[in-house]
Amino acid sequence: MGDRSGGQEIFQLFSSTSNVFIMRRELCSWAFYRAVFAEFLATLIFVFFGLGSALRWPASLPTVLQISLAFGFVIGTMVLTVGHISGAHMNPAVSFAFVLGSQISIVRGIFYIVAQILGGLAGAGILYAVVPPAIRGNLAMNTLSNNITAGLGVAVEIILTFQLVLCIFACTDSRRTDLLGSPAISIGLSVALGHLVGIYFTGCSMNPARSFAPAVIMRNFRNQWVFWVGPLAGGIIASLVYNYMLYPNIRPSREKLAILLGTYEPSDVCWNEEPEQCKRRSLDCPERVNHRFSM
């Protein structure tokens, strides 16, 4: 009987005219497309500076520490720059993990991933255009090095991306009251940490958009699947571990489904409010007082 009523609720969620209107309202809102553009721009900047730091200039060859810090710095900078606009994912693995964790809608996740791929292509293309041909090399493509097999490369990418996505969920969890530091710094350090180890194995991707962009520009797709399967799998595992094991979200399944479909509309939401107003209102919401483990 319970399963039957649950199925009826889900059917009503899909068929409700008001829910369809809410979905359309999100797609027709300027804030939605502003967030999508923020993902495009942030990924463009990330790829340009990240790949640029790994180019082999004769006057000063890059070191592992330099590359790691550059990737970490640009991620931290972009998180601080567009985090309040789009969440600053800049990574299909992160966006997919957020969809899986019922943090954003499926439609928003798709738009974000497309914007990230296009932004990465634009960043790599600009870098290719401004760098002298003798310096371009393979444009800092991710490759398997030191006799690493494809299977081992996937395993390493899973581990690297797992720690990154786990850090992102923990740093951006609005339920926490003990966050004293900056999420931008923490996430940037997590990216740098991954590069300090991962460069020796795969060049450290953790981000399909970062790997795909130079591969397209250089027309070299050898082992490209490794840099999609590994990061996506790592993000999926991190989402499941954090959202369903380490710090479960006790929202009802109907509410989670509504978020995925883009029909979630809490009573205190205002579509035309500025982000700071929405944040202040959510923090003042009486339902969240003394309920640390719920949203």
DRENDO-1510 file (C-alpha; in Angstrom, 1 decimal, always signed):
<recs>
REC; n; res; u; v; w
REC; 1; MET; +0.0; +0.0; +0.0 .
REC; 2; GLY; +2.9; +2.3; +0.9 .
REC; 3; ASP; +4.6; +1.6; -2.5 .
REC; 4; ARG; +1.4; +2.3; -4.3 .
REC; 5; SER; +0.9; +5.7; -2.6 .
REC; 6; GLY; +4.6; +6.5; -3.2 .
REC; 7; GLY; +4.2; +5.7; -6.9 .
REC; 8; GLN; +1.1; +8.0; -7.1 .
REC; 9; GLU; +3.1; +10.8; -5.5 .
REC; 10; ILE; +5.9; +10.4; -8.1 .
REC; 11; PHE; +3.3; +10.3; -10.9 .
REC; 12; GLN; +1.7; +13.5; -9.6 .
REC; 13; LEU; +5.2; +15.1; -9.4 .
REC; 14; PHE; +5.8; +14.3; -13.1 .
REC; 15; SER; +2.3; +15.2; -14.4 .
REC; 16; SER; +1.5; +18.3; -12.3 .
REC; 17; THR; +1.0; +21.4; -14.4 .
REC; 18; SER; +2.4; +23.6; -11.7 .
REC; 19; ASN; +5.6; +21.6; -11.6 .
REC; 20; VAL; +6.0; +21.9; -15.4 .
REC; 21; PHE; +5.6; +25.7; -15.0 .
REC; 22; ILE; +8.3; +25.8; -12.3 .
REC; 23; MET; +10.7; +23.8; -14.6 .
REC; 24; ARG; +10.0; +26.3; -17.4 .
REC; 25; ARG; +10.5; +29.2; -15.0 .
REC; 26; GLU; +14.0; +28.0; -14.1 .
REC; 27; LEU; +14.9; +27.6; -17.8 .
REC; 28; CYS; +13.5; +31.0; -18.6 .
REC; 29; SER; +15.2; +32.8; -15.8 .
REC; 30; TRP; +18.2; +35.1; -16.4 .
REC; 31; ALA; +19.8; +33.7; -13.2 .
REC; 32; PHE; +19.9; +30.2; -14.7 .
REC; 33; TYR; +21.7; +31.3; -17.9 .
REC; 34; ARG; +24.0; +33.6; -16.0 .
REC; 35; ALA; +25.1; +30.5; -14.0 .
REC; 36; VAL; +25.6; +28.5; -17.2 .
REC; 37; PHE; +27.7; +31.3; -18.6 .
REC; 38; ALA; +29.7; +31.5; -15.4 .
REC; 39; GLU; +30.6; +27.8; -15.8 .
REC; 40; PHE; +31.7; +28.4; -19.3 .
REC; 41; LEU; +33.9; +31.4; -18.4 .
REC; 42; ALA; +35.4; +29.9; -15.3 .
REC; 43; THR; +36.3; +26.7; -17.1 .
REC; 44; LEU; +37.8; +28.7; -20.0 .
REC; 45; ILE; +40.1; +30.6; -17.5 .
REC; 46; PHE; +40.9; +27.4; -15.6 .
REC; 47; VAL; +42.0; +25.5; -18.7 .
REC; 48; PHE; +44.0; +28.4; -20.1 .
REC; 49; PHE; +46.0; +29.0; -16.9 .
REC; 50; GLY; +46.2; +25.4; -15.9 .
REC; 51; LEU; +47.5; +24.1; -19.3 .
REC; 52; GLY; +49.6; +27.2; -19.7 .
REC; 53; SER; +51.5; +26.5; -16.5 .
REC; 54; ALA; +52.6; +23.1; -17.8 .
REC; 55; LEU; +54.1; +24.3; -21.1 .
REC; 56; ARG; +57.8; +23.7; -21.5 .
REC; 57; TRP; +59.4; +27.1; -22.0 .
REC; 58; PRO; +63.2; +26.7; -22.7 .
REC; 59; ALA; +64.1; +29.5; -20.3 .
REC; 60; SER; +62.4; +27.8; -17.4 .
REC; 61; LEU; +61.0; +24.3; -17.5 .
REC; 62; PRO; +57.9; +23.8; -15.3 .
REC; 63; THR; +58.2; +21.7; -12.1 .
REC; 64; VAL; +55.6; +19.5; -10.6 .
REC; 65; LEU; +55.2; +21.9; -7.7 .
REC; 66; GLN; +54.7; +24.9; -10.1 .
REC; 67; ILE; +52.1; +23.0; -12.1 .
REC; 68; SER; +50.3; +21.8; -9.0 .
REC; 69; LEU; +50.2; +25.3; -7.4 .
REC; 70; ALA; +49.0; +26.9; -10.6 .
REC; 71; PHE; +46.1; +24.5; -11.0 .
REC; 72; GLY; +45.2; +24.9; -7.3 .
REC; 73; PHE; +45.5; +28.7; -7.5 .
REC; 74; VAL; +43.3; +29.1; -10.5 .
REC; 75; ILE; +40.6; +26.8; -9.1 .
REC; 76; GLY; +40.6; +28.7; -5.8 .
REC; 77; THR; +40.4; +32.0; -7.6 .
REC; 78; MET; +37.5; +30.8; -9.8 .
REC; 79; VAL; +35.6; +29.3; -6.8 .
REC; 80; LEU; +35.8; +32.7; -5.1 .
REC; 81; THR; +34.8; +34.5; -8.3 .
REC; 82; VAL; +31.8; +32.6; -9.6 .
REC; 83; GLY; +30.9; +30.3; -6.6 .
REC; 84; HIS; +28.0; +32.5; -5.6 .
REC; 85; ILE; +26.7; +32.5; -9.2 .
REC; 86; SER; +26.9; +28.9; -10.3 .
REC; 87; GLY; +28.6; +26.9; -7.6 .
REC; 88; ALA; +31.9; +27.0; -9.6 .
REC; 89; HIS; +31.9; +23.3; -10.7 .
REC; 90; MET; +34.1; +23.8; -13.7 .
REC; 91; ASN; +34.2; +20.0; -14.0 .
REC; 92; PRO; +31.7; +17.5; -15.5 .
REC; 93; ALA; +32.6; +15.0; -12.8 .
REC; 94; VAL; +31.6; +17.5; -10.1 .
REC; 95; SER; +28.3; +18.4; -11.8 .
REC; 96; PHE; +27.4; +14.8; -12.3 .
REC; 97; ALA; +28.2; +14.1; -8.6 .
REC; 98; PHE; +25.9; +17.0; -7.6 .
REC; 99; VAL; +23.1; +15.7; -9.7 .
REC; 100; LEU; +23.5; +12.2; -8.2 .
REC; 101; GLY; +23.5; +13.7; -4.7 .
REC; 102; SER; +20.2; +15.6; -5.5 .
REC; 103; GLN; +22.0; +19.0; -5.1 .
REC; 104; ILE; +21.1; +20.4; -8.6 .
REC; 105; SER; +18.5; +19.5; -11.2 .
REC; 106; ILE; +19.3; +17.1; -14.1 .
REC; 107; VAL; +18.6; +20.0; -16.6 .
REC; 108; ARG; +21.1; +22.3; -14.8 .
REC; 109; GLY; +23.6; +19.5; -14.7 .
REC; 110; ILE; +23.4; +18.9; -18.4 .
REC; 111; PHE; +23.7; +22.6; -19.2 .
REC; 112; TYR; +26.7; +22.9; -16.8 .
REC; 113; ILE; +28.5; +20.0; -18.4 .
REC; 114; VAL; +28.0; +21.3; -22.0 .
REC; 115; ALA; +29.2; +24.8; -20.8 .
REC; 116; GLN; +32.2; +23.3; -19.2 .
REC; 117; ILE; +33.2; +21.3; -22.3 .
REC; 118; LEU; +32.8; +24.4; -24.5 .
REC; 119; GLY; +34.7; +26.6; -22.0 .
REC; 120; GLY; +37.5; +24.1; -21.9 .
REC; 121; LEU; +37.7; +24.0; -25.7 .
REC; 122; ALA; +37.7; +27.8; -25.8 .
REC; 123; GLY; +40.5; +28.1; -23.2 .
REC; 124; ALA; +42.7; +25.5; -24.9 .
REC; 125; GLY; +42.0; +27.1; -28.3 .
REC; 126; ILE; +43.1; +30.5; -27.1 .
REC; 127; LEU; +46.2; +29.1; -25.5 .
REC; 128; TYR; +47.1; +27.3; -28.7 .
REC; 129; ALA; +46.7; +30.5; -30.6 .
REC; 130; VAL; +48.9; +32.7; -28.4 .
REC; 131; VAL; +51.7; +30.3; -27.7 .
REC; 132; PRO; +54.6; +30.0; -30.2 .
REC; 133; PRO; +54.5; +26.7; -32.2 .
REC; 134; ALA; +57.8; +25.6; -30.7 .
REC; 135; ILE; +56.4; +25.8; -27.2 .
REC; 136; ARG; +53.0; +24.2; -27.7 .
REC; 137; GLY; +54.2; +20.6; -27.6 .
REC; 138; ASN; +51.1; +18.4; -26.9 .
REC; 139; LEU; +49.5; +21.4; -25.1 .
REC; 140; ALA; +49.8; +19.7; -21.7 .
REC; 141; MET; +47.6; +16.8; -22.7 .
REC; 142; ASN; +46.9; +14.1; -20.1 .
REC; 143; THR; +48.8; +11.0; -21.0 .
REC; 144; LEU; +49.7; +7.7; -19.3 .
REC; 145; SER; +53.4; +7.9; -18.2 .
REC; 146; ASN; +56.0; +5.7; -16.5 .
REC; 147; ASN; +54.6; +2.5; -18.0 .
REC; 148; ILE; +51.2; +3.0; -16.4 .
REC; 149; THR; +48.5; +0.8; -17.9 .
REC; 150; ALA; +45.0; +2.1; -18.8 .
REC; 151; GLY; +43.4; +0.2; -16.0 .
REC; 152; LEU; +45.9; +1.6; -13.4 .
REC; 153; GLY; +45.3; +5.0; -14.9 .
REC; 154; VAL; +41.6; +4.7; -14.3 .
REC; 155; ALA; +42.2; +3.6; -10.7 .
REC; 156; VAL; +44.5; +6.5; -10.0 .
REC; 157; GLU; +42.0; +9.0; -11.5 .
REC; 158; ILE; +39.2; +7.5; -9.4 .
REC; 159; ILE; +41.2; +8.1; -6.2 .
REC; 160; LEU; +42.3; +11.6; -7.2 .
REC; 161; THR; +38.8; +12.7; -8.2 .
REC; 162; PHE; +37.3; +11.0; -5.1 .
REC; 163; GLN; +39.3; +13.1; -2.7 .
REC; 164; LEU; +38.5; +16.3; -4.7 .
REC; 165; VAL; +34.7; +15.8; -4.9 .
REC; 166; LEU; +34.6; +14.6; -1.3 .
REC; 167; CYS; +36.3; +17.9; -0.3 .
REC; 168; ILE; +33.9; +19.9; -2.4 .
REC; 169; PHE; +30.8; +18.4; -0.8 .
REC; 170; ALA; +32.3; +18.9; +2.7 .
REC; 171; CYS; +33.3; +22.5; +2.1 .
REC; 172; THR; +30.0; +23.6; +0.5 .
REC; 173; ASP; +27.6; +21.8; +2.8 .
REC; 174; SER; +25.2; +24.4; +4.1 .
REC; 175; ARG; +24.2; +22.2; +7.1 .
REC; 176; ARG; +27.6; +22.6; +8.7 .
REC; 177; THR; +28.2; +25.2; +11.4 .
REC; 178; ASP; +31.9; +24.5; +12.0 .
REC; 179; LEU; +33.3; +25.9; +8.8 .
REC; 180; LEU; +35.8; +28.5; +9.8 .
REC; 181; GLY; +38.1; +28.6; +6.7 .
REC; 182; SER; +37.5; +29.4; +3.1 .
REC; 183; PRO; +36.0; +26.8; +0.7 .
REC; 184; ALA; +38.0; +28.3; -2.1 .
REC; 185; ILE; +41.3; +27.7; -0.4 .
REC; 186; SER; +40.3; +24.2; +0.7 .
REC; 187; ILE; +39.2; +23.2; -2.8 .
REC; 188; GLY; +42.3; +24.8; -4.4 .
REC; 189; LEU; +44.5; +22.9; -2.0 .
REC; 190; SER; +42.7; +19.6; -2.8 .
REC; 191; VAL; +43.3; +20.2; -6.5 .
REC; 192; ALA; +47.0; +21.0; -5.8 .
REC; 193; LEU; +47.3; +17.8; -3.7 .
REC; 194; GLY; +45.9; +15.7; -6.5 .
REC; 195; HIS; +48.4; +17.1; -9.0 .
REC; 196; LEU; +51.4; +16.6; -6.6 .
REC; 197; VAL; +50.8; +12.9; -6.9 .
REC; 198; GLY; +48.8; +12.4; -10.1 .
REC; 199; ILE; +51.1; +14.1; -12.5 .
REC; 200; TYR; +53.5; +11.1; -12.2 .
REC; 201; PHE; +50.8; +8.7; -13.3 .
REC; 202; THR; +48.4; +10.3; -15.7 .
REC; 203; GLY; +49.3; +14.0; -15.7 .
REC; 204; CYS; +46.5; +14.4; -13.3 .
REC; 205; SER; +43.1; +15.0; -14.9 .
REC; 206; MET; +40.4; +14.8; -12.3 .
REC; 207; ASN; +38.4; +16.7; -14.9 .
REC; 208; PRO; +37.1; +15.4; -18.2 .
REC; 209; ALA; +36.8; +18.9; -19.6 .
REC; 210; ARG; +40.5; +19.7; -18.9 .
REC; 211; SER; +41.5; +16.4; -20.7 .
REC; 212; PHE; +39.2; +16.7; -23.6 .
REC; 213; ALA; +40.0; +20.2; -24.6 .
REC; 214; PRO; +43.7; +19.8; -25.5 .
REC; 215; ALA; +42.9; +16.4; -27.1 .
REC; 216; VAL; +40.5; +18.0; -29.5 .
REC; 217; ILE; +42.9; +20.9; -30.3 .
REC; 218; MET; +45.8; +18.5; -30.9 .
REC; 219; ARG; +43.6; +15.8; -32.5 .
REC; 220; ASN; +45.0; +13.1; -30.3 .
REC; 221; PHE; +42.4; +11.0; -28.4 .
REC; 222; ARG; +44.7; +8.1; -27.3 .
REC; 223; ASN; +43.4; +6.7; -24.0 .
REC; 224; GLN; +41.0; +9.6; -23.7 .
REC; 225; TRP; +38.4; +7.3; -22.2 .
REC; 226; VAL; +40.6; +6.9; -19.1 .
REC; 227; PHE; +40.1; +10.6; -18.3 .
REC; 228; TRP; +36.4; +10.3; -18.6 .
REC; 229; VAL; +35.7; +7.0; -16.8 .
REC; 230; GLY; +38.1; +7.6; -14.0 .
REC; 231; PRO; +37.0; +11.1; -12.9 .
REC; 232; LEU; +33.3; +10.3; -13.4 .
REC; 233; ALA; +33.6; +7.1; -11.4 .
REC; 234; GLY; +35.5; +8.9; -8.7 .
REC; 235; GLY; +32.9; +11.7; -8.5 .
REC; 236; ILE; +30.0; +9.1; -8.3 .
REC; 237; ILE; +31.7; +7.2; -5.5 .
REC; 238; ALA; +32.4; +10.4; -3.6 .
REC; 239; SER; +28.8; +11.6; -3.9 .
REC; 240; LEU; +27.4; +8.2; -2.7 .
REC; 241; VAL; +29.9; +8.1; +0.2 .
REC; 242; TYR; +29.3; +11.6; +1.4 .
REC; 243; ASN; +25.6; +12.0; +0.8 .
REC; 244; TYR; +24.5; +8.5; +1.8 .
REC; 245; MET; +27.1; +7.3; +4.3 .
REC; 246; LEU; +29.3; +10.0; +5.9 .
REC; 247; TYR; +26.7; +12.8; +6.2 .
REC; 248; PRO; +23.3; +11.6; +5.0 .
REC; 249; ASN; +20.7; +14.1; +3.9 .
REC; 250; ILE; +17.3; +13.1; +5.5 .
REC; 251; ARG; +15.2; +14.9; +2.9 .
REC; 252; PRO; +12.3; +12.7; +1.8 .
REC; 253; SER; +12.7; +11.0; -1.6 .
REC; 254; ARG; +9.9; +13.0; -3.1 .
REC; 255; GLU; +11.8; +16.2; -2.3 .
REC; 256; LYS; +15.0; +14.8; -3.8 .
REC; 257; LEU; +13.2; +13.8; -6.9 .
REC; 258; ALA; +11.7; +17.3; -7.2 .
REC; 259; ILE; +15.2; +18.8; -7.0 .
REC; 260; LEU; +16.4; +16.5; -9.8 .
REC; 261; LEU; +13.4; +17.4; -12.0 .
REC; 262; GLY; +13.9; +21.1; -11.2 .
REC; 263; THR; +10.4; +21.4; -9.7 .
REC; 264; TYR; +11.5; +21.9; -6.1 .
REC; 265; GLU; +10.2; +25.2; -4.7 .
REC; 266; PRO; +10.4; +25.6; -0.9 .
REC; 267; SER; +8.0; +28.0; +0.7 .
REC; 268; ASP; +10.8; +30.6; +1.4 .
REC; 269; VAL; +12.2; +30.7; -2.1 .
REC; 270; CYS; +12.0; +33.9; -4.2 .
REC; 271; TRP; +13.0; +33.6; -7.9 .
REC; 272; ASN; +13.8; +37.2; -8.3 .
REC; 273; GLU; +15.8; +37.7; -5.1 .
REC; 274; GLU; +19.5; +38.5; -5.2 .
REC; 275; PRO; +21.8; +35.6; -4.0 .
REC; 276; GLU; +22.7; +37.4; -0.8 .
REC; 277; GLN; +19.1; +37.9; +0.1 .
REC; 278; CYS; +18.3; +34.2; -0.6 .
REC; 279; LYS; +21.3; +33.2; +1.5 .
REC; 280; ARG; +20.3; +35.4; +4.4 .
REC; 281; ARG; +16.7; +34.1; +4.2 .
REC; 282; SER; +17.8; +30.5; +4.3 .
REC; 283; LEU; +20.0; +31.1; +7.3 .
REC; 284; ASP; +17.2; +32.7; +9.1 .
REC; 285; CYS; +14.7; +29.9; +8.3 .
REC; 286; PRO; +13.3; +28.7; +11.6 .
REC; 287; GLU; +13.1; +25.1; +10.3 .
REC; 288; ARG; +16.9; +24.9; +10.3 .
REC; 289; VAL; +17.4; +26.1; +13.8 .
REC; 290; ASN; +18.9; +23.3; +16.0 .
REC; 291; HIS; +18.5; +20.8; +13.2 .
REC; 292; ARG; +22.1; +20.4; +12.2 .
REC; 293; PHE; +21.6; +17.2; +10.2 .
REC; 294; SER; +18.7; +18.4; +8.1 .
REC; 295; MET; +18.1; +21.1; +5.5 .
</recs>
